């Protein structure tokens, strides 16, 4: 059975591809643009709103 965080990562990548946005890989916040932050767990740039939404869904 897939772990929830793996499913979440796959869903986030799918959503980004639907929006036509390129998923940006990162090692730190300086690799991201437009106020995005680097999500250390999966090494992709994401907005604060998206990060907070994902954290709420996990609880």
PQR file with spaces between the fields and no chain letter, atoms N, CA, C, O and H, PARSE charges and radii, in Angstrom:
ATOM       1  N    UNK     1       0.847   -1.188    0.000 -0.4000 1.5000
ATOM       2  CA   UNK     1       0.000    0.000    0.000 -0.0000 2.0000
ATOM       3  C    UNK     1       0.885    1.242    0.000  0.5500 1.7000
ATOM       4  O    UNK     1       1.876    1.314    0.727 -0.5500 1.4000
ATOM       5  N    UNK     2       0.515    2.214   -0.822 -0.4000 1.5000
ATOM       6  CA   UNK     2       1.299    3.441   -0.897 -0.0000 2.0000
ATOM       7  C    UNK     2       1.126    4.283    0.352  0.5500 1.7000
ATOM       8  O    UNK     2       0.033    4.378    0.912 -0.5500 1.4000
ATOM       9  H    UNK     2      -0.290    2.156   -1.412  0.4000 1.0000
ATOM      10  N    UNK     3       2.205    4.882    0.772 -0.4000 1.5000
ATOM      11  CA   UNK     3       2.132    5.784    1.919 -0.0000 2.0000
ATOM      12  C    UNK     3       1.444    7.080    1.495  0.5500 1.7000
ATOM      13  O    UNK     3       1.511    7.478    0.332 -0.5500 1.4000
ATOM      14  H    UNK     3       3.092    4.804    0.317  0.4000 1.0000
ATOM      15  N    UNK     4       0.786    7.730    2.448 -0.4000 1.5000
ATOM      16  CA   UNK     4       0.023    8.943    2.159 -0.0000 2.0000
ATOM      17  C    UNK     4       0.903   10.044    1.580  0.5500 1.7000
ATOM      18  O    UNK     4       0.485   10.740    0.654 -0.5500 1.4000
ATOM      19  H    UNK     4       0.731    7.407    3.393  0.4000 1.0000
ATOM      20  N    UNK     5       2.128   10.217    2.114 -0.4000 1.5000
ATOM      21  CA   UNK     5       2.980   11.304    1.620 -0.0000 2.0000
ATOM      22  C    UNK     5       3.409   11.058    0.169  0.5500 1.7000
ATOM      23  O    UNK     5       3.588   12.016   -0.582 -0.5500 1.4000
ATOM      24  H    UNK     5       2.467    9.651    2.866  0.4000 1.0000
ATOM      25  N    UNK     6       3.575    9.805   -0.236 -0.4000 1.5000
ATOM      26  CA   UNK     6       3.911    9.498   -1.623 -0.0000 2.0000
ATOM      27  C    UNK     6       2.737    9.855   -2.530  0.5500 1.7000
ATOM      28  O    UNK     6       2.928   10.434   -3.600 -0.5500 1.4000
ATOM      29  H    UNK     6       3.429    9.026    0.375  0.4000 1.0000
ATOM      30  N    UNK     7       1.538    9.515   -2.109 -0.4000 1.5000
ATOM      31  CA   UNK     7       0.338    9.852   -2.870 -0.0000 2.0000
ATOM      32  C    UNK     7       0.193   11.369   -2.976  0.5500 1.7000
ATOM      33  O    UNK     7      -0.169   11.887   -4.032 -0.5500 1.4000
ATOM      34  H    UNK     7       1.383    9.045   -1.240  0.4000 1.0000
ATOM      35  N    UNK     8       0.472   12.078   -1.887 -0.4000 1.5000
ATOM      36  CA   UNK     8       0.378   13.539   -1.883 -0.0000 2.0000
ATOM      37  C    UNK     8       1.369   14.154   -2.866  0.5500 1.7000
ATOM      38  O    UNK     8       1.020   15.079   -3.599 -0.5500 1.4000
ATOM      39  H    UNK     8       0.766   11.657   -1.029  0.4000 1.0000
ATOM      40  N    UNK     9       2.583   13.656   -2.886 -0.4000 1.5000
ATOM      41  CA   UNK     9       3.597   14.165   -3.812 -0.0000 2.0000
ATOM      42  C    UNK     9       3.156   13.930   -5.254  0.5500 1.7000
ATOM      43  O    UNK     9       3.261   14.826   -6.091 -0.5500 1.4000
ATOM      44  H    UNK     9       2.867   12.904   -2.290  0.4000 1.0000
ATOM      45  N    UNK    10       2.670   12.740   -5.542 -0.4000 1.5000
ATOM      46  CA   UNK    10       2.204   12.429   -6.900 -0.0000 2.0000
ATOM      47  C    UNK    10       1.046   13.341   -7.287  0.5500 1.7000
ATOM      48  O    UNK    10       0.990   13.830   -8.415 -0.5500 1.4000
ATOM      49  H    UNK    10       2.585   12.012   -4.862  0.4000 1.0000
ATOM      50  N    UNK    11       0.124   13.572   -6.360 -0.4000 1.5000
ATOM      51  CA   UNK    11      -1.017   14.455   -6.628 -0.0000 2.0000
ATOM      52  C    UNK    11      -0.551   15.883   -6.890  0.5500 1.7000
ATOM      53  O    UNK    11      -1.062   16.544   -7.794 -0.5500 1.4000
ATOM      54  H    UNK    11       0.169   13.175   -5.444  0.4000 1.0000
ATOM      55  N    UNK    12       0.417   16.367   -6.105 -0.4000 1.5000
ATOM      56  CA   UNK    12       0.924   17.729   -6.304 -0.0000 2.0000
ATOM      57  C    UNK    12       1.571   17.865   -7.677  0.5500 1.7000
ATOM      58  O    UNK    12       1.353   18.860   -8.368 -0.5500 1.4000
ATOM      59  H    UNK    12       0.832   15.831   -5.371  0.4000 1.0000
ATOM      60  N    UNK    13       2.358   16.879   -8.075 -0.4000 1.5000
ATOM      61  CA   UNK    13       3.008   16.924   -9.389 -0.0000 2.0000
ATOM      62  C    UNK    13       1.958   16.897  -10.495  0.5500 1.7000
ATOM      63  O    UNK    13       2.092   17.614  -11.486 -0.5500 1.4000
ATOM      64  H    UNK    13       2.535   16.070   -7.514  0.4000 1.0000
ATOM      65  N    UNK    14       0.921   16.087  -10.341 -0.4000 1.5000
ATOM      66  CA   UNK    14      -0.156   16.013  -11.326 -0.0000 2.0000
ATOM      67  C    UNK    14      -0.871   17.350  -11.440  0.5500 1.7000
ATOM      68  O    UNK    14      -1.158   17.805  -12.547 -0.5500 1.4000
ATOM      69  H    UNK    14       0.813   15.504   -9.535  0.4000 1.0000
ATOM      70  N    UNK    15      -1.163   17.987  -10.309 -0.4000 1.5000
ATOM      71  CA   UNK    15      -1.845   19.285  -10.312 -0.0000 2.0000
ATOM      72  C    UNK    15      -0.981   20.335  -10.995  0.5500 1.7000
ATOM      73  O    UNK    15      -1.481   21.131  -11.789 -0.5500 1.4000
ATOM      74  H    UNK    15      -0.930   17.618   -9.409  0.4000 1.0000
ATOM      75  N    UNK    16       0.323   20.342  -10.688 -0.4000 1.5000
ATOM      76  CA   UNK    16       1.219   21.295  -11.342 -0.0000 2.0000
ATOM      77  C    UNK    16       1.223   21.086  -12.854  0.5500 1.7000
ATOM      78  O    UNK    16       1.233   22.061  -13.605 -0.5500 1.4000
ATOM      79  H    UNK    16       0.729   19.695  -10.042  0.4000 1.0000
ATOM      80  N    UNK    17       1.215   19.845  -13.311 -0.4000 1.5000
ATOM      81  CA   UNK    17       1.243   19.589  -14.752 -0.0000 2.0000
ATOM      82  C    UNK    17      -0.059   20.033  -15.414  0.5500 1.7000
ATOM      83  O    UNK    17      -0.043   20.479  -16.561 -0.5500 1.4000
ATOM      84  H    UNK    17       1.207   19.053  -12.701  0.4000 1.0000
ATOM      85  N    UNK    18      -1.181   19.918  -14.712 -0.4000 1.5000
ATOM      86  CA   UNK    18      -2.456   20.386  -15.263 -0.0000 2.0000
ATOM      87  C    UNK    18      -2.463   21.897  -15.440  0.5500 1.7000
ATOM      88  O    UNK    18      -3.039   22.416  -16.397 -0.5500 1.4000
ATOM      89  H    UNK    18      -1.194   19.555  -13.780  0.4000 1.0000
ATOM      90  N    UNK    19      -1.827   22.592  -14.523 -0.4000 1.5000
ATOM      91  CA   UNK    19      -1.782   24.049  -14.591 -0.0000 2.0000
ATOM      92  C    UNK    19      -0.763   24.549  -15.602  0.5500 1.7000
ATOM      93  O    UNK    19      -0.704   25.747  -15.880 -0.5500 1.4000
ATOM      94  H    UNK    19      -1.359   22.171  -13.746  0.4000 1.0000
ATOM      95  N    UNK    20       0.029   23.657  -16.149 -0.4000 1.5000
ATOM      96  CA   UNK    20       1.036   24.064  -17.118 -0.0000 2.0000
ATOM      97  C    UNK    20       2.281   24.627  -16.465  0.5500 1.7000
ATOM      98  O    UNK    20       3.190   25.079  -17.161 -0.5500 1.4000
ATOM      99  H    UNK    20      -0.020   22.684  -15.923  0.4000 1.0000
ATOM     100  N    UNK    21       2.340   24.609  -15.158 -0.4000 1.5000
ATOM     101  CA   UNK    21       3.523   25.101  -14.456 -0.0000 2.0000
ATOM     102  C    UNK    21       4.577   24.012  -14.431  0.5500 1.7000
ATOM     103  O    UNK    21       4.278   22.826  -14.293 -0.5500 1.4000
ATOM     104  H    UNK    21       1.601   24.241  -14.593  0.4000 1.0000
ATOM     105  N    UNK    22       5.812   24.448  -14.567 -0.4000 1.5000
ATOM     106  CA   UNK    22       6.899   23.483  -14.476 -0.0000 2.0000
ATOM     107  C    UNK    22       7.256   23.295  -13.005  0.5500 1.7000
ATOM     108  O    UNK    22       7.423   24.273  -12.277 -0.5500 1.4000
ATOM     109  H    UNK    22       6.054   25.411  -14.679  0.4000 1.0000
ATOM     110  N    UNK    23       7.371   22.059  -12.571 -0.4000 1.5000
ATOM     111  CA   UNK    23       7.765   21.781  -11.192 -0.0000 2.0000
ATOM     112  C    UNK    23       9.251   22.084  -11.088  0.5500 1.7000
ATOM     113  O    UNK    23      10.065   21.520  -11.819 -0.5500 1.4000
ATOM     114  H    UNK    23       7.234   21.264  -13.163  0.4000 1.0000
ATOM     115  N    UNK    24       9.591   22.974  -10.178 -0.4000 1.5000
ATOM     116  CA   UNK    24      10.979   23.379  -10.011 -0.0000 2.0000
ATOM     117  C    UNK    24      11.608   22.617   -8.857  0.5500 1.7000
ATOM     118  O    UNK    24      11.122   22.672   -7.727 -0.5500 1.4000
ATOM     119  H    UNK    24       8.929   23.433   -9.584  0.4000 1.0000
ATOM     120  N    UNK    25      12.682   21.912   -9.145 -0.4000 1.5000
ATOM     121  CA   UNK    25      13.436   21.212   -8.109 -0.0000 2.0000
ATOM     122  C    UNK    25      14.275   22.238   -7.354  0.5500 1.7000
ATOM     123  O    UNK    25      14.675   23.258   -7.915 -0.5500 1.4000
ATOM     124  H    UNK    25      13.077   21.868  -10.063  0.4000 1.0000
ATOM     125  N    UNK    26      14.539   21.962   -6.080 -0.4000 1.5000
ATOM     126  CA   UNK    26      15.306   22.915   -5.284 -0.0000 2.0000
ATOM     127  C    UNK    26      16.103   22.200   -4.201  0.5500 1.7000
ATOM     128  O    UNK    26      15.796   21.073   -3.811 -0.5500 1.4000
ATOM     129  H    UNK    26      14.214   21.133   -5.624  0.4000 1.0000
ATOM     130  N    UNK    27      17.123   22.883   -3.734 -0.4000 1.5000
ATOM     131  CA   UNK    27      17.891   22.430   -2.577 -0.0000 2.0000
ATOM     132  C    UNK    27      17.684   23.375   -1.404  0.5500 1.7000
ATOM     133  O    UNK    27      17.820   22.983   -0.245 -0.5500 1.4000
ATOM     134  H    UNK    27      17.373   23.798   -4.050  0.4000 1.0000
ATOM     135  N    UNK    28      17.351   24.639   -1.718 -0.4000 1.5000
ATOM     136  CA   UNK    28      17.076   25.627   -0.671 -0.0000 2.0000
ATOM     137  C    UNK    28      16.104   26.664   -1.220  0.5500 1.7000
ATOM     138  O    UNK    28      15.784   26.654   -2.409 -0.5500 1.4000
ATOM     139  H    UNK    28      17.241   24.958   -2.659  0.4000 1.0000
ATOM     140  N    UNK    29      15.635   27.560   -0.350 -0.4000 1.5000
ATOM     141  CA   UNK    29      14.671   28.585   -0.754 -0.0000 2.0000
ATOM     142  C    UNK    29      15.223   29.506   -1.842  0.5500 1.7000
ATOM     143  O    UNK    29      14.449   30.077   -2.610 -0.5500 1.4000
ATOM     144  H    UNK    29      15.895   27.567    0.615  0.4000 1.0000
ATOM     145  N    UNK    30      16.539   29.659   -1.921 -0.4000 1.5000
ATOM     146  CA   UNK    30      17.124   30.554   -2.926 -0.0000 2.0000
ATOM     147  C    UNK    30      16.954   30.008   -4.348  0.5500 1.7000
ATOM     148  O    UNK    30      17.086   30.760   -5.314 -0.5500 1.4000
ATOM     149  H    UNK    30      17.168   29.196   -1.297  0.4000 1.0000
ATOM     150  N    UNK    31      16.667   28.728   -4.484 -0.4000 1.5000
ATOM     151  CA   UNK    31      16.446   28.131   -5.805 -0.0000 2.0000
ATOM     152  C    UNK    31      15.043   28.413   -6.337  0.5500 1.7000
ATOM     153  O    UNK    31      14.766   28.159   -7.509 -0.5500 1.4000
ATOM     154  H    UNK    31      16.560   28.118   -3.699  0.4000 1.0000
ATOM     155  N    UNK    32      14.159   28.933   -5.494 -0.4000 1.5000
ATOM     156  CA   UNK    32      12.761   29.174   -5.868 -0.0000 2.0000
ATOM     157  C    UNK    32      12.538   30.645   -6.208  0.5500 1.7000
ATOM     158  O    UNK    32      13.328   31.508   -5.828 -0.5500 1.4000
ATOM     159  H    UNK    32      14.384   29.139   -4.542  0.4000 1.0000
ATOM     160  N    UNK    33      11.449   30.918   -6.931 -0.4000 1.5000
ATOM     161  CA   UNK    33      11.122   32.286   -7.332 -0.0000 2.0000
ATOM     162  C    UNK    33       9.713   32.650   -6.883  0.5500 1.7000
ATOM     163  O    UNK    33       8.969   31.804   -6.388 -0.5500 1.4000
ATOM     164  H    UNK    33      10.807   30.216   -7.240  0.4000 1.0000
ATOM     165  N    UNK    34       9.359   33.911   -7.061 -0.4000 1.5000
ATOM     166  CA   UNK    34       8.007   34.414   -6.787 -0.0000 2.0000
ATOM     167  C    UNK    34       7.516   34.124   -5.370  0.5500 1.7000
ATOM     168  O    UNK    34       6.339   33.828   -5.166 -0.5500 1.4000
ATOM     169  H    UNK    34       9.964   34.598   -7.463  0.4000 1.0000
ATOM     170  N    UNK    35       8.418   34.209   -4.396 -0.4000 1.5000
ATOM     171  CA   UNK    35       8.021   34.017   -3.005 -0.0000 2.0000
ATOM     172  C    UNK    35       7.770   32.575   -2.613  0.5500 1.7000
ATOM     173  O    UNK    35       7.249   32.310   -1.530 -0.5500 1.4000
ATOM     174  H    UNK    35       9.374   34.450   -4.562  0.4000 1.0000
ATOM     175  N    UNK    36       8.135   31.636   -3.481 -0.4000 1.5000
ATOM     176  CA   UNK    36       7.944   30.226   -3.148 -0.0000 2.0000
ATOM     177  C    UNK    36       9.034   29.770   -2.184  0.5500 1.7000
ATOM     178  O    UNK    36      10.088   30.397   -2.075 -0.5500 1.4000
ATOM     179  H    UNK    36       8.559   31.851   -4.361  0.4000 1.0000
ATOM     180  N    UNK    37       8.766   28.685   -1.498 -0.4000 1.5000
ATOM     181  CA   UNK    37       9.724   28.093   -0.568 -0.0000 2.0000
ATOM     182  C    UNK    37      10.048   26.679   -1.036  0.5500 1.7000
ATOM     183  O    UNK    37       9.255   26.043   -1.729 -0.5500 1.4000
ATOM     184  H    UNK    37       7.910   28.176   -1.587  0.4000 1.0000
ATOM     185  N    UNK    38      11.219   26.203   -0.648 -0.4000 1.5000
ATOM     186  CA   UNK    38      11.631   24.844   -0.997 -0.0000 2.0000
ATOM     187  C    UNK    38      11.072   23.870    0.032  0.5500 1.7000
ATOM     188  O    UNK    38      11.356   23.987    1.224 -0.5500 1.4000
ATOM     189  H    UNK    38      11.864   26.720   -0.085  0.4000 1.0000
ATOM     190  N    UNK    39      10.282   22.916   -0.427 -0.4000 1.5000
ATOM     191  CA   UNK    39       9.753   21.885    0.460 -0.0000 2.0000
ATOM     192  C    UNK    39      10.836   20.812    0.562  0.5500 1.7000
ATOM     193  O    UNK    39      11.075   20.064   -0.386 -0.5500 1.4000
ATOM     194  H    UNK    39      10.051   22.821   -1.395  0.4000 1.0000
ATOM     195  N    UNK    40      11.489   20.748    1.726 -0.4000 1.5000
ATOM     196  CA   UNK    40      12.651   19.873    1.880 -0.0000 2.0000
ATOM     197  C    UNK    40      12.317   18.398    1.693  0.5500 1.7000
ATOM     198  O    UNK    40      13.161   17.621    1.246 -0.5500 1.4000
ATOM     199  H    UNK    40      11.295   21.356    2.496  0.4000 1.0000
ATOM     200  N    UNK    41      11.096   18.011    2.031 -0.4000 1.5000
ATOM     201  CA   UNK    41      10.730   16.594    1.963 -0.0000 2.0000
ATOM     202  C    UNK    41      10.786   16.045    0.537  0.5500 1.7000
ATOM     203  O    UNK    41      11.290   14.945    0.309 -0.5500 1.4000
ATOM     204  H    UNK    41      10.410   18.642    2.394  0.4000 1.0000
ATOM     205  N    UNK    42      10.264   16.818   -0.419 -0.4000 1.5000
ATOM     206  CA   UNK    42      10.240   16.314   -1.794 -0.0000 2.0000
ATOM     207  C    UNK    42      11.052   17.164   -2.762  0.5500 1.7000
ATOM     208  O    UNK    42      11.049   16.910   -3.966 -0.5500 1.4000
ATOM     209  H    UNK    42       9.854   17.711   -0.233  0.4000 1.0000
ATOM     210  N    UNK    43      11.749   18.174   -2.240 -0.4000 1.5000
ATOM     211  CA   UNK    43      12.688   18.989   -3.016 -0.0000 2.0000
ATOM     212  C    UNK    43      12.062   19.686   -4.217  0.5500 1.7000
ATOM     213  O    UNK    43      12.652   19.725   -5.296 -0.5500 1.4000
ATOM     214  H    UNK    43      11.751   18.380   -1.261  0.4000 1.0000
ATOM     215  N    UNK    44      10.839   20.248   -4.020 -0.4000 1.5000
ATOM     216  CA   UNK    44      10.236   21.060   -5.070 -0.0000 2.0000
ATOM     217  C    UNK    44       9.814   22.399   -4.484  0.5500 1.7000
ATOM     218  O    UNK    44       9.525   22.508   -3.292 -0.5500 1.4000
ATOM     219  H    UNK    44      10.360   20.215   -3.143  0.4000 1.0000
ATOM     220  N    UNK    45       9.783   23.411   -5.333 -0.4000 1.5000
ATOM     221  CA   UNK    45       9.347   24.738   -4.910 -0.0000 2.0000
ATOM     222  C    UNK    45       7.827   24.753   -4.801  0.5500 1.7000
ATOM     223  O    UNK    45       7.130   24.167   -5.629 -0.5500 1.4000
ATOM     224  H    UNK    45      10.018   23.323   -6.301  0.4000 1.0000
ATOM     225  N    UNK    46       7.322   25.426   -3.776 -0.4000 1.5000
ATOM     226  CA   UNK    46       5.882   25.514   -3.591 -0.0000 2.0000
ATOM     227  C    UNK    46       5.552   26.815   -2.879  0.5500 1.7000
ATOM     228  O    UNK    46       6.377   27.369   -2.152 -0.5500 1.4000
ATOM     229  H    UNK    46       7.888   25.902   -3.103  0.4000 1.0000
ATOM     230  N    UNK    47       4.333   27.294   -3.099 -0.4000 1.5000
ATOM     231  CA   UNK    47       3.910   28.508   -2.416 -0.0000 2.0000
ATOM     232  C    UNK    47       3.593   28.191   -0.966  0.5500 1.7000
ATOM     233  O    UNK    47       3.309   27.045   -0.620 -0.5500 1.4000
ATOM     234  H    UNK    47       3.663   26.843   -3.689  0.4000 1.0000
ATOM     235  N    UNK    48       3.643   29.210   -0.120 -0.4000 1.5000
ATOM     236  CA   UNK    48       3.336   29.032    1.301 -0.0000 2.0000
ATOM     237  C    UNK    48       1.911   28.516    1.466  0.5500 1.7000
ATOM     238  O    UNK    48       1.658   27.660    2.314 -0.5500 1.4000
ATOM     239  H    UNK    48       3.874   30.141   -0.401  0.4000 1.0000
ATOM     240  N    UNK    49       0.984   29.024    0.669 -0.4000 1.5000
ATOM     241  CA   UNK    49      -0.415   28.602    0.763 -0.0000 2.0000
ATOM     242  C    UNK    49      -0.528   27.106    0.495  0.5500 1.7000
ATOM     243  O    UNK    49      -1.235   26.396    1.210 -0.5500 1.4000
ATOM     244  H    UNK    49       1.189   29.719   -0.020  0.4000 1.0000
ATOM     245  N    UNK    50       0.162   26.630   -0.529 -0.4000 1.5000
ATOM     246  CA   UNK    50       0.120   25.203   -0.878 -0.0000 2.0000
ATOM     247  C    UNK    50       0.737   24.352    0.231  0.5500 1.7000
ATOM     248  O    UNK    50       0.216   23.286    0.559 -0.5500 1.4000
ATOM     249  H    UNK    50       0.735   27.207   -1.110  0.4000 1.0000
ATOM     250  N    UNK    51       1.840   24.817    0.806 -0.4000 1.5000
ATOM     251  CA   UNK    51       2.500   24.077    1.886 -0.0000 2.0000
ATOM     252  C    UNK    51       1.580   23.992    3.096  0.5500 1.7000
ATOM     253  O    UNK    51       1.434   22.926    3.694 -0.5500 1.4000
ATOM     254  H    UNK    51       2.263   25.683    0.540  0.4000 1.0000
ATOM     255  N    UNK    52       0.956   25.117    3.460 -0.4000 1.5000
ATOM     256  CA   UNK    52       0.061   25.126    4.622 -0.0000 2.0000
ATOM     257  C    UNK    52      -1.147   24.233    4.387  0.5500 1.7000
ATOM     258  O    UNK    52      -1.598   23.553    5.308 -0.5500 1.4000
ATOM     259  H    UNK    52       1.074   25.983    2.974  0.4000 1.0000
ATOM     260  N    UNK    53      -1.677   24.224    3.170 -0.4000 1.5000
ATOM     261  CA   UNK    53      -2.827   23.377    2.850 -0.0000 2.0000
ATOM     262  C    UNK    53      -2.448   21.902    3.004  0.5500 1.7000
ATOM     263  O    UNK    53      -3.216   21.117    3.560 -0.5500 1.4000
ATOM     264  H    UNK    53      -1.311   24.777    2.422  0.4000 1.0000
ATOM     265  N    UNK    54      -1.300   21.539    2.528 -0.4000 1.5000
ATOM     266  CA   UNK    54      -0.858   20.141    2.625 -0.0000 2.0000
ATOM     267  C    UNK    54      -0.644   19.732    4.077  0.5500 1.7000
ATOM     268  O    UNK    54      -0.974   18.611    4.465 -0.5500 1.4000
ATOM     269  H    UNK    54      -0.676   22.177    2.077  0.4000 1.0000
ATOM     270  N    UNK    55      -0.091   20.643    4.882 -0.4000 1.5000
ATOM     271  CA   UNK    55       0.130   20.326    6.294 -0.0000 2.0000
ATOM     272  C    UNK    55      -1.198   20.128    7.017  0.5500 1.7000
ATOM     273  O    UNK    55      -1.308   19.255    7.877 -0.5500 1.4000
ATOM     274  H    UNK    55       0.177   21.553    4.567  0.4000 1.0000
ATOM     275  N    UNK    56      -2.207   20.929    6.677 -0.4000 1.5000
ATOM     276  CA   UNK    56      -3.523   20.786    7.302 -0.0000 2.0000
ATOM     277  C    UNK    56      -4.167   19.458    6.919  0.5500 1.7000
ATOM     278  O    UNK    56      -4.819   18.821    7.747 -0.5500 1.4000
ATOM     279  H    UNK    56      -2.117   21.639    5.978  0.4000 1.0000
ATOM     280  N    UNK    57      -3.985   19.035    5.661 -0.4000 1.5000
ATOM     281  CA   UNK    57      -4.575   17.778    5.202 -0.0000 2.0000
ATOM     282  C    UNK    57      -3.962   16.577    5.915  0.5500 1.7000
ATOM     283  O    UNK    57      -4.633   15.564    6.114 -0.5500 1.4000
ATOM     284  H    UNK    57      -3.456   19.552    4.988  0.4000 1.0000
ATOM     285  N    UNK    58      -2.697   16.684    6.297 -0.4000 1.5000
ATOM     286  CA   UNK    58      -2.018   15.570    6.965 -0.0000 2.0000
ATOM     287  C    UNK    58      -2.506   15.351    8.380  0.5500 1.7000
ATOM     288  O    UNK    58      -2.427   14.236    8.897 -0.5500 1.4000
ATOM     289  H    UNK    58      -2.152   17.506    6.136  0.4000 1.0000
ATOM     290  N    UNK    59      -3.016   16.411    9.022 -0.4000 1.5000
ATOM     291  CA   UNK    59      -3.433   16.318   10.433 -0.0000 2.0000
ATOM     292  C    UNK    59      -4.769   15.661   10.590  0.5500 1.7000
ATOM     293  O    UNK    59      -5.255   15.510   11.711 -0.5500 1.4000
ATOM     294  H    UNK    59      -3.080   17.316    8.602  0.4000 1.0000
